[in-house]
């Protein structure tokens, strides 16, 4: 009886812990939706006329004239995700939903695996970031965050993702600067909350962003040491979503453009929506 009671107590504690994680995810999701502009301006060429030529091509491709400049998106995706290595990737099928509200944060909710079910989230908001994943929704298998290193790494991720999923969030402003690297590459630099991240975007002749690369603060290396290292990905299969032309195929990984590149993230996007700020109360 004692053992049975102990097991029940442990399971109850784990379920309560999992509920706390889900509640925190829900609260963060709602707070990020609230950053959506209530009455957004619309896009026209004058907003990018002073940018370097590759950046102008990018915005004219990504945002149709007259499109409301929504800066917060929700994205649904499916594909493969790896927790393995380049030599032994062990890809898992996955589905995920995300709210992206650069430069304020993001929440990425994941369900992955076949018989080994992993669920949980990555996220960042209000200067706090986390990674929390569970096996079978009951056993904690990965938990990180709550420190400056993790927050810097998360910031790099959602600034880079804004390039291809919420381009209106990267129009020039007080915290966003665009510079030319060469005739085909533009660099966007975003500053927020004491953090700065630059992302290089390679832009095709038609204006489509073909790939992104940036120096990400990361410990995803053999020494498990926090350092700047190349991260990037390829973008393709562009579709129209409410006046935004965005990639629906993304492949990304560590040590991009090097011999050690490993694309641990390969997804196809099924939907991108720009919910009103009022949706925050409904989440």
TIDRENKOL-815317 format. One record per residue: x, y, z of N, C-alpha, C in turn. Coordinates in steps of 0.2 Angstrom, whole numbers, plus 5000, padded with zeros to 4 digits. Example, Ala and Ser with C-alpha at 12.3 -4.5 7.8 and 13.67 -1.06 7.14 Angstrom:
BEGIN
506649725039506249785039506649845039/506449895035506849955036506450005039/
# end
This chain:
BEGIN
500449945000500050005000500450065000/501050065004501450125004501750134997/501950084994502350094987501750124982/501150094983500650114978500550194979/500450204986500350274987500850324985/501450304986502050344984502050354977/501850304973501850304965501350354963/500750354967500150394965500450474966/500750484972500950544974501450574969/501950534966502450554962502050574955/501650524953501250544946500850604947/500550614953500150674954500650744953/501150734957501650794957501950804950/502050754946502250764939501750794934/501150774935500550804932500450874933/500550894940500450964942501051004939/501650974939502151014936502051024928/501850974925501650974918501151034917/500651034921500151084920500351154921/500851154926501151224927501551244921/501851204917502251224911501751244906/501151204905500651224900500351284901/500251304908499951364909500351424908/501051414909501551464908501551474900/501551424896501551434889500951474886/500351454889499751484887499851564889/500051574895500151644897500551684892/501151654891501651684886501351694879/501051644877500751654870500251714870/499851714875499351774875499751844875/500251844879500551904880500951924873/501151884870501451894863500951914858/500351884858499851904853499651974854/499651994860499452064862499952124859/500552094856500952144853500752164846/500252124843500052144836499752214836/499952254831499652314830498952314830/498552364833497852364833497652394826/497952444824497752474818498352484814/498652434811499252434807499252484801/499852514800499952544793499952494788/499952514781500052474776500652484772/500852434769501552434765501552474759/502052524758502152554752502952564751/503152574745503852574743504252624747/503852674749504252734752504552714759/504252654762504552634768505252604768/505452584762506052544761506452584755/506252634753506652674748507352694750/507552704756508152714758508652654760/508352594759508752544761509252514756/509752474757510152454752509752414747/509952404741509652374736509352304737/509852264740509552194741509052194746/509052234751508452244756507852264753/507952314748507352334745506952284741/507452244737507152184734506752134738/507052124744506752074749506052104751/506052164753505352184756504852194750/505052214744504552214738504352144736/504752094737504552024736504052004742/504252014748503951984754503252014756/503152084754502552114756502252154750/501652134749501352164743501052234745/501152284740500852354742500152354745/500052394750499352394753499252344758/499752294760499652244765499652274772/499252264776499252284783499952254786/500252294790500952274792500852244799/500552184799500552144805501252114807/501452124813502052104815502052034819/501452014821501451944825501051894821/501351834821501051784817501051714821/500551674819500551604821500651564816/501051514817501251464811501151394814/500951354809500851284810501351244805/501651194807502151164803502251094805/502551054801502650984802503250964798/503650914800504250894797504650844801/505250854801505750814805506150854809/506350824815506650864820507150814823/507750834824508350784827508550804833/508650764838509050774844509650734844/509850704838510450674837511050714835/511450674831512050714828512050704821/512550734818512650734811512750664808/513150624812513250554810512750504812/512350524817511750484819511150524820/510850554815510350604816509750584820/509450524819508850494822508350544822/508150564816507550614815506950584817/506550624820505850614823505350654819/504750614817504250654814503950704820/503750764817503550814822503050864819/502650894824502150944822502250994827/502151054825502251114830501851174828/501651214833501251274832501751324836/501751384833502151444835501851504835/501951554840501751624839502451654839/502551704834503151734833503051814834/503351844838503251914839503851954840/504351944836504951984836504852064836/505252094840505852074844505652054851/505052044853504852034860504851954862/504751914857504851844859504451794855/504451734857504051684853503951624858/503451584856503351514859503251464854/503551414854503551354849503351294853/502751264852502451204855502551144850/502951094853503151034849502850974851/502650934846502450864848502850824843/503350774845503750734841503850664843/504050624838504150554839503550514837/503750444837503250394835503050364841/503450314843503250274849503550304856/504050344855504350384860504150464859/503550474862503250544862503550594866/503750644863504050704866503650764865/503450804870503050864869503350914874/503250974872503451034876503551094872/503951144874504051204871504751234872/504851274867505451324868505051394868/505351444871505051504871505451564874/505251624873505551684876505051734876/505051774882504651834883504751874889/504751934889504851974895505551964897/506051954893506751944895506951874898/506451824898506551764901506451704895/506851664895506751604890506851534893/506551484889506551424892506551364886/506751304888506651244884506351194889/505751164888505451124893505151064889/505451004889505150954885505050894890/504450854888504250794892504150734888/504350674891504250614887503550584890/503150564885502450544886502050594890/502150654890501850704894501850704901/502350654904502350644911503050654914/503650634910504250634912504750684909/504950734913505350784911506050754908/506150774902506750754898507250804896/507050864896507550924894507250984897/507651024901507451084904508051134904/507951184901508451234901508151304901/508551354903508351424902508451464909/508151524909508151564915508851594916/509251594911509951634911510051674905/510651714905510751754900510951714894/511351664894511551624889511051604885/510551564888509951544885509551594881/509451654885509051704882509351734876/510051744875510451764870510351714864/510351654865510251604860509551604857/509051614861508351624859508251684855/508551734857508451804854508751794846/509251764846509551744839509051704835/508751664838508251614834507651654832/507351694836506751724834506851794829/507451824830507551874825507651844818/508051784818508151754811507451734808/507051704812506351684810505951734808/506051794811505651854808505851874801/506451864799506651874792506151844787/505951774789505551744784504851734785/504651744792503951734793503551794795/503951844798503551914800504051974797/504051974791504552034788504352104790/503652114792503452184794503852204800/503952154804504352164811505052194810/505252184804505952204802506052264798/505452304797505552364793505952414797/506352454794506852504797506452544803/506852544808506552584814507152594819/506952614825507452634830507852574832/507552514832507952454834508152404828/508052424822508152384816508552424811/509152394809509552434805509752384799/509752404793509852364787510552394784/510952344782511552364778511652314772/512052334767512252294762512852254763/512852194762513452154763513852144756/513452134751513652134744513052144740/513052134733512452144729511952094730/512052044733511551994734511351974741/511652014746511552004753511452064757/510952064761510852114766510852094773/511152134777511152114784510652164788/510252124792509852164797510052154804/510152204808510352204815509752234819/509552184824509052204828509252214836/509052264839509252274846508652274850/508652244856508052244860508252214867/508052254872508252234879508952214881/509452254878510152244879510452194875/510052164870510352114866510352134859/510852114855510952134848511052074844/510752064838510852004834510852034826/511352014823511352024816511251964812/510851964806510751914802510851934795/511251884791511351904784510851864780/510551894775510051864771510251864764/510351814761510451804753509851814749/509851854745509251874741509251864734/508851824731508851814724508651874720/508751864713508651924709507851944709/507451894710506751914711506551934718/507051944722506851964729506751914734/506651854732506551804737507151784742/507051774748507651764753507851684752/508351674749508551604748508851564754/509251604758509551574764509751634769/509751614775509951654781510551624784/510951664787511551644791511751694796/511851674802512051724808512451684813/512851724817513251704822512751694828/512651634830512151624836512551604842/512351634847512651614854512351544856/512751494856512551424857513051384860/512751324864513251274866513151214863/512851214857512751154853513451134849/513851114853514551094850514851044854/515351004852515650954855515850964862/516151034863516351054870515751074875/515151084872514651104876514751174879/515151214875515351284878514951334874/514751384878514351444875514851484871/514651494864515051534860514651554854/514951604850514651624844514851564839/514351544835514451494830513951504824/514151484818513651494812513051454813/512551484812511851444811511451474805/511151434802510751464796510351404793/510051424787509551384784509351404777/509051364773508851374767508051384767/507751424763507051444762506851434755/506251404755505951394748505251384748/504951374742504151354742503751414745/503851474742503551534744502751534742/502351554747501651564746501351624749/500851644746500551714749500051694755/500151734760499751734766499551804768/498951824766498751894767499151944765/499451944759499851994756500551984758/500751934762501451924763501651864759/502251864756502451804752503051774756/502851714759503351684764503551614762/504051594765504251524763503851474767/503751414764503351364767503851304768/504451304766504951254767505551284770/505751254776506351284780506751224782/507451224780507951184783508451224786/508651204793509151244796509551204801/510051224803510551194808511151224810/511551194814512151224817512651214812/513251264812513851264808513651264801/513151314800512951324793513551344788/513551324782514051344777514751314779/514751264783515351234785515351154784/515851124784515851044783515451014789/515351044794515051014800514251034800/514051064795513351084795512851024796/512351024800511950974802511251004802/510750994797510151014797509650974801/509650994808509250954812508450974812/508351034808507651054808507451064801/506951024799506651024792505951014792/505651074790504851074791504551104785/503951084784503451114779502951154783/502751214781502251254784501551244781/501051234785500451224783499951284783/500151334788499751394788500151444792/500051504790500251564793499751614794/499551634800499051684801499251744805/498851794805499051864808498451884812/498351844818497851864822497851934825/497251954827497152024830497352024837/497552074840497852084847497252054851/496652064849496052044854496051964855/496451924850496451854851496851834857/497251874860497551864866497151844871/496551864872496051854877495751784876/495751764870495451704868495851634868/496551644869496951594868496951544874/
# end
